[in-house]
């Protein structure tokens, strides 16, 4: 019988050999090894999962196309003091059970240990922004789900980074480059005609000199731009200038009070009322991110709440997806939102998972919307759901 | 969801630290934990292949298997200390009702991963970066760095082990202590056997 570490070493060797070149003979040989003991297969699956998960590191690849084999050694994880404070003051049910950990203030070098401990304190929702400084001049900022962070850049521009967002910044003498990789940000650009301010988001490029505007990338890579002050140019980057994006003509001028939406290379442009603009930027509310709706479908509204909360809403009954609703909510106040839904005859079904909320149509006879016991709930068919429901009823 | 034979094992990987803590309670040393953990995973894999009703709670199931593995091991060594049996009662409680914080969410894995890679020797780190950040093939890396493909393979083998450890078994602070506090007494050095 081989020892665990011998098996582990063999499994790794297999993984990397196949990563190099998987010939049919090699696969055949691997199968024999895997079949010869369940521990072989189990260890191989474990390591294969880790190896594949490492592909997430591709996210850190600089967008300017440069190759740097020492890229990762130039990364520092830094948690700004405000973020640490925000994280400390956050209350979540998960955190209430987790041990408190006194953290050094500001500029903490997040070793793996420190980082994990920090993550442990807040459960999944690590708040605040994590900045990665690359030696090549790019800084990367990341916010977690439910996080929001104000960042002042070296040129004096201010950026507010919304929930679950990631942004790179590089500022030098000639220009200011931002790459929004995920999520949403509001920019207050410091006026500087000598250094144009470029924001790249998916296939969209926004050029500003001194204005205020927000940019959001949606899940389908379409991009929304809302301008609150001054004027920006919205277009696409020239394909031949990967290192320093340049606007490929024609660009569309978008002025204060206007919005541009770019989807599959097509730009649509419209005027927003002050009230509508306020709703679109409700997430920047100083008292905490808010969501403001005016006739959006439940489907859209649920999508918005899910951006801000680890506790995930899902719609079980298709007939309620298109219900239109309005209202003003704190983005973190899922319970308040669920309470409101009762007046739309939509109720939450407790699946027994603290991070999942399933929305169903309230039984018509009883509009006071009491939550039905799980045993009676219809439509729980997937393995996963059945398993969750089983968990609950077993307690 | 299609019935995937690997499903129990894959889910259990997300709380490997909990399983290790559970096993450590019985073995009191890390090399035996490695053995028993691998056996636990093997049994989870076998269980996933059997045509039986779906397990309701994979966490509870995996902990039960881990304890069975530990029992077999103790029995084999003619060691069934009373106090361990008594401790098990304590273990039964928290695993279901008390959620243990886990880091399973997307990009939050990046930090431990980046830390692990930063700690690798320079050449090893470069090879791994070119493979996993930039997506070069092993052959391309060899020609780019002017080293043999076998050397590339060796570097990646080392890096892969470290990354698996960083993702599934990171040295933790207190995150498991909330539920498993009394059984987590270890200060484990990096088990880097290569």
Contacts between the chains, C-beta under 8 A, distances in Angstrom:
chain1	res1	chain2	res2	distance
A	3	B	31	7.9
A	3	B	34	7.9
A	3	B	35	6.8
A	4	B	31	7.7
A	4	B	34	4.0
A	4	B	35	4.5
A	4	B	37	7.3
A	4	B	38	4.4
A	5	B	31	7.5
A	5	B	34	6.1
A	5	B	191	8.0
A	5	B	193	4.8
A	7	B	38	6.4
A	8	B	34	7.6
A	8	B	38	7.5
A	8	B	161	7.2
A	9	B	161	7.8
A	9	B	193	7.5
A	9	B	194	6.9
A	12	B	157	5.1
A	12	B	160	5.2
A	12	B	161	5.3
A	12	B	164	7.9
A	13	B	157	6.0
A	15	B	160	6.1
A	16	B	153	5.3
A	16	B	156	4.8
A	16	B	157	4.7
A	16	B	160	6.1
A	17	B	153	6.9
A	19	B	131	7.7
A	19	B	138	6.6
A	19	B	156	6.8
A	20	B	137	7.9
A	20	B	138	4.4
A	20	B	139	7.6
A	20	B	149	6.7
A	20	B	152	7.7
A	20	B	153	5.8
A	21	B	138	7.9
A	37	B	42	7.5
A	38	B	42	3.8
A	38	B	43	7.4
A	38	B	45	5.6
A	38	B	46	5.4
A	39	B	38	5.0
A	39	B	39	6.4
A	39	B	41	7.4
A	39	B	42	4.3
A	41	B	42	7.4
A	41	B	45	6.0
A	42	B	9	6.0
A	42	B	38	6.4
A	42	B	41	3.7
A	42	B	42	4.4
A	42	B	44	7.2
A	42	B	45	4.8
A	43	B	38	5.8
A	43	B	41	7.1
A	45	B	6	5.6
A	45	B	9	5.8
A	45	B	10	7.2
A	45	B	41	7.8
A	45	B	45	7.1
A	46	B	9	7.5
A	46	B	13	6.0
A	46	B	41	6.4
A	46	B	164	6.6
A	46	B	168	6.9
A	47	B	160	6.5
A	47	B	161	7.8
A	47	B	164	5.1
A	49	B	10	6.6
A	49	B	13	6.0
A	50	B	160	7.1
A	50	B	163	5.4
A	50	B	164	3.6
A	50	B	167	4.8
A	50	B	168	6.4
A	51	B	160	5.5
A	51	B	163	7.0
A	51	B	164	7.4
A	53	B	109	6.6
A	53	B	113	7.9
A	53	B	163	7.9
A	53	B	167	5.8
A	54	B	113	6.5
A	54	B	132	4.7
A	54	B	160	7.9
A	54	B	163	5.2
A	54	B	167	8.0
A	55	B	132	6.4
A	56	B	106	7.6
A	56	B	107	6.7
A	56	B	109	6.4
A	56	B	110	6.1
A	56	B	113	7.3
A	57	B	110	7.1
A	57	B	113	6.5
A	57	B	114	7.5
A	57	B	117	7.7
A	57	B	129	7.9
A	57	B	132	4.9
A	57	B	133	4.8
A	58	B	132	7.3
A	58	B	133	6.1
A	58	B	135	6.8
A	59	B	107	6.8
A	59	B	110	7.1
A	60	B	110	7.3
A	60	B	114	7.6
A	60	B	133	6.1
A	61	B	133	5.5
A	61	B	134	6.4
A	67	B	130	7.6
A	67	B	134	5.8
A	68	B	129	7.9
A	69	B	125	7.9
A	69	B	126	3.7
A	69	B	127	7.9
A	69	B	129	5.2
A	69	B	130	5.4
A	69	B	145	7.6
A	70	B	122	8.0
A	70	B	125	7.5
A	70	B	126	6.5
A	70	B	129	7.3
A	71	B	129	5.7
A	71	B	133	6.1
A	72	B	114	5.6
A	72	B	117	4.8
A	72	B	118	6.0
A	72	B	125	6.6
A	72	B	129	5.4
A	72	B	133	7.0
A	73	B	118	5.4
A	73	B	122	7.9
A	73	B	125	6.3
A	75	B	114	5.6
A	75	B	118	7.3
A	77	B	111	5.6
A	77	B	114	7.3
A	77	B	115	7.9
A	94	B	99	6.3
A	94	B	101	6.1
A	97	B	98	6.6
A	97	B	99	7.2
A	97	B	178	5.4
A	98	B	101	5.5
A	98	B	174	7.8
A	98	B	175	6.8
A	98	B	178	5.2
A	99	B	174	4.6
A	99	B	177	5.9
A	99	B	178	5.8
A	101	B	173	6.4
A	101	B	174	6.4
A	110	B	111	6.3
A	110	B	115	7.9
A	111	B	115	6.2
A	112	B	111	7.0
A	112	B	112	4.6
A	112	B	115	3.8
A	112	B	116	6.7
A	112	B	166	6.7
A	112	B	170	5.7
A	112	B	171	6.7
A	113	B	170	7.7
A	113	B	171	5.4
A	113	B	172	7.4
A	113	B	173	5.9
A	114	B	173	7.5
A	115	B	111	4.4
A	115	B	112	6.5
A	115	B	115	7.1
A	116	B	103	6.8
A	116	B	112	6.3
A	116	B	170	5.4
A	116	B	171	7.8
A	116	B	172	5.5
A	116	B	173	6.1
A	116	B	175	6.5
A	117	B	172	7.3
A	117	B	173	3.0
A	117	B	174	6.3
A	117	B	175	6.8
A	119	B	101	7.5
A	119	B	103	5.2
A	119	B	108	6.1
A	119	B	111	8.0
A	119	B	175	7.4
A	120	B	101	5.0
A	120	B	103	7.8
A	120	B	172	7.3
A	120	B	173	6.2
A	120	B	174	6.4
A	120	B	175	2.9
A	123	B	101	4.9
A	124	B	101	7.5
A	124	B	102	7.7
A	124	B	103	7.2
A	124	B	104	7.4
A	124	B	105	4.8
A	124	B	108	7.3
A	126	B	108	6.3
A	130	B	111	7.3
A	142	B	107	6.7
A	144	B	108	7.0
A	145	B	105	7.4
A	166	B	107	7.4
A	310	B	105	7.3
A	354	B	99	6.3
A	382	B	1	6.1
A	383	B	1	5.1
A	383	B	3	7.7
A	383	B	54	5.6
A	384	B	1	6.0
A	386	B	54	7.1
A	387	B	54	5.8
A	387	B	55	7.4
A	387	B	56	5.2
A	387	B	57	7.6
A	390	B	56	4.1
A	391	B	56	5.3
A	391	B	57	5.5
A	391	B	96	7.8
A	394	B	56	6.4
A	395	B	96	7.6
A	395	B	97	7.7
